[in-house]
């Protein structure tokens, strides 16, 4: 079934949200790399940061092609996304990789769900900038390794992951309330069950927690 014709501002809102998210992710990973216990891990996080800034450039270029300044498209999301990152500053390497594992995956799940509402080339762009599974596997292995070294870490990281999920949902609700065009992307007629969407996001989060050795 072809994607519905969406208002121009709905697509711009989504791409602006994603672009600022990628920019913040780049900044976060560069800072978090300093928490790495060795140069190998530091380099891996640096590679992840490079991928994020590459994704930002693709999104910014697409916004430009749509006749929109990237700064203008990103501006509505600066406060809520910055608030999320400011309130979830990791204290050590284990918290940093847990944040990358949990936070990025929640975002990717959401974007994958709503990509079907987009027409080409925006659908393909959204799917292309989702995070490479290699990095999720790296983060999960780091979490499991930390737990194996000290089983007490599991409780602390589980609480941290729940906090990340709660903060992410809180800021998402705030964005949705302010940007009705984004809500339109997940509620095209009866094609998307919003409650079902959030159930699926929660189920995927639970499965991820289990895979990394964390308690939901």
C-alpha positions in Angstrom: 0.0 0.0 0.0 1.5 3.4 -0.9 2.3 5.8 1.9 -0.2 8.5 2.6 0.4 12.0 1.5 1.6 13.8 4.6 1.7 17.5 5.2 5.1 19.0 4.4 5.5 20.2 8.0 5.0 16.7 9.4 7.9 15.4 7.5 10.0 18.5 8.3 9.1 18.1 12.0 10.3 14.5 12.0 13.5 15.1 10.2 14.2 18.1 12.4 13.7 15.9 15.5 16.0 13.2 14.1 18.7 15.7 13.0 19.0 17.3 16.5 18.9 13.8 18.0 21.8 12.8 15.9 23.7 16.0 16.7 23.2 15.5 20.4 24.2 11.8 20.2 27.4 12.8 18.5 28.2 15.2 21.3 27.3 12.7 24.0 29.4 9.9 22.6 32.4 12.1 22.2 32.1 13.0 25.9 31.3 9.5 27.0 34.3 8.1 25.2 36.5 9.6 27.9 34.9 7.2 30.3 36.2 4.2 28.4 38.5 1.9 30.4 40.9 1.4 27.4 41.7 2.8 24.0 39.9 0.0 22.1 36.6 0.9 23.7 37.3 4.6 23.4 37.9 4.1 19.7 34.7 2.1 19.3 32.6 4.9 20.8 34.5 7.4 18.7 33.4 5.4 15.6 29.8 5.4 16.8 30.0 9.2 17.2 31.4 9.5 13.7 28.4 7.6 12.4 26.0 9.9 14.3 27.4 13.1 12.7 27.3 11.4 9.3 23.6 10.7 9.9 23.1 14.3 11.0 24.6 15.6 7.7 22.3 13.4 5.6 19.2 14.6 7.5 20.4 18.3 7.3 20.9 17.9 3.6 17.4 16.5 3.1 15.9 19.4 5.1 17.8 21.8 2.8 16.4 20.0 -0.3 12.9 20.5 1.2 13.6 24.2 1.4 14.0 24.3 5.2 17.0 25.6 7.2 18.1 22.7 9.5 18.5 25.1 12.4 14.8 26.1 12.1 13.6 22.5 11.8 15.7 21.5 14.9 14.9 24.5 17.1 11.6 23.1 18.6 13.4 20.0 19.9 16.5 21.7 21.5 14.9 22.1 25.0 13.2 18.7 25.4 16.1 16.6 24.0 18.7 18.6 25.9 16.7 18.2 29.0 16.7 14.4 28.5 20.5 14.3 28.1 21.1 16.7 31.0 19.0 14.6 33.3 20.6 11.3 32.3 24.3 12.1 32.5 26.2 8.8 33.0 28.7 8.6 35.9 30.8 5.8 34.5 31.5 3.6 31.5 28.8 1.1 32.4 26.1 3.8 32.6 27.4 5.3 29.4 27.0 2.1 27.4 23.7 1.3 29.0 22.4 4.7 27.9 23.6 4.1 24.4 22.0 0.6 24.4 18.7 1.6 25.9 18.2 5.2 24.7 19.2 4.7 21.1 17.2 1.5 20.7 14.0 3.1 22.0 14.4 5.8 19.4 15.2 3.3 16.6 12.1 1.2 17.5 9.9 4.3 17.3 11.3 5.5 14.0 11.0 2.0 12.5 7.4 1.9 13.5 6.5 5.2 11.9 8.7 5.0 8.8 5.8 3.3 6.9 3.8 6.6 7.1 6.5 8.3 5.0 6.8 8.5 1.2 10.1 8.0 -0.6 12.9 9.1 -0.3 12.1 10.0 3.3 11.1 6.5 4.3 14.4 5.1 3.1 16.4 7.9 4.7 14.8 7.3 8.1 15.5 3.6 7.9 19.0 4.1 6.7 20.0 6.3 9.7 18.9 3.8 12.3 21.8 2.5 14.4 23.9 -0.4 13.2 23.2 -3.5 15.2 26.9 -3.9 15.7 27.0 -1.1 18.2 24.0 -2.4 20.1 25.8 -5.8 20.3 28.9 -4.0 21.5 27.0 -2.1 24.2 25.1 -5.3 25.4 28.4 -7.2 25.6 29.9 -4.4 27.7 26.9 -4.5 30.1 27.1 -8.3 30.4 30.9 -8.0 31.0 30.4 -5.4 33.8 27.8 -7.7 35.5 30.1 -10.7 35.2 32.9 -8.8 36.8 30.6 -7.6 39.6 27.1 -9.0 39.8 26.0 -6.2 42.1 26.2 -3.9 39.1 23.1 -5.5 37.6 20.8 -3.8 40.1 22.3 -0.4 39.6 22.2 -0.6 35.8 18.7 -2.0 35.8 17.5 1.0 37.8 19.5 3.3 35.5 17.8 1.7 32.4 14.4 2.2 33.9 15.2 5.8 34.6 16.3 6.2 31.0 13.1 4.7 29.7 11.0 6.9 32.0 12.8 10.1 31.0 12.6 9.2 27.3 8.8 8.7 27.5 8.4 11.8 29.6 10.1 14.0 27.0 8.4 12.2 24.1 5.0 13.0 25.7 6.1 16.6 26.0 7.2 16.8 22.3 4.0 15.1 21.2 1.9 17.6 23.1 3.7 20.6 21.5 4.1 19.2 17.9 0.8 17.9 16.6 2.3 17.2 13.2 4.5 14.5 14.7 1.4 12.9 16.3 -0.1 12.7 12.8 2.7 10.4 11.7 1.7 7.7 14.2 -2.0 8.1 13.9 -2.8 8.0 10.2 -6.5 7.2 10.3 -7.0 3.8 11.9 -3.8 2.4 10.4 -1.8 2.8 13.6 -3.0 1.8 17.0 -1.1 4.3 19.2 -1.6 2.2 22.4 -0.5 -0.9 20.6 2.6 1.0 19.4 3.6 1.9 22.9 2.9 -1.7 24.0 5.3 -2.9 21.3 7.9 -0.4 22.3 7.7 -1.5 25.9 7.9 -5.2 24.9 11.0 -4.6 22.8 12.6 -2.7 25.7 11.9 -5.6 28.1 13.5 -8.1 25.7 16.5 -5.9 25.3 16.9 -5.6 29.1 16.8 -9.4 29.4 19.3 -9.9 26.6 21.8 -7.6 28.4 21.3 -9.3 31.8 19.2 -6.5 33.3 15.9 -6.7 35.1 13.0 -4.8 33.7 
